[in-house]
Amino acid sequence: MSTHDRIPRSPLWLGLAGWIPFWIPVALTVQAALTGRSPAAEGGLYIVYAAIILGFLGGVRWGRGLAPDGTGSGGLYVLSILPSLVGLGAAFLYWAGQPEIAFATVFAGLILHWRWDSLAVRRETLPAWYGRLRSILTLGAGLSALAMLGIYPVAAG
């Protein structure tokens, strides 16, 4: 692996630190389950952060469309807002009383965006290191969504 292909330290450490707000609500939901307390606040915190991250991922694509090489197109800009809409949809689902569907929506959004990024890396429109970073970060974030899917219904009992 060349130096150019290595994940730069700042994106790696900032990305890994970005797991913390995914996993704190998971831990607090476990605590809620153990104490018989409602996990509503923890689930809401999870969904809000997930929506922010999905919007951020779409913003990366919007930014790529602005690159001086002229790769931006109307279709790219339209697609780049979809992750924000998925996050917003998850929030609506959560506050409409469908938390499990909301967590599943977050999981699906993360996985679909990871797949989109993987294809962009393969087409060399995003750097190889970004693909590796996204794989690592999607693993942690995706597992947290699955954890919420498993734990939340028990805690909400």
Order of alpha helices (4+ residues) and beta strands (2+ residues): alpha-alpha-alpha-alpha-alpha-alpha
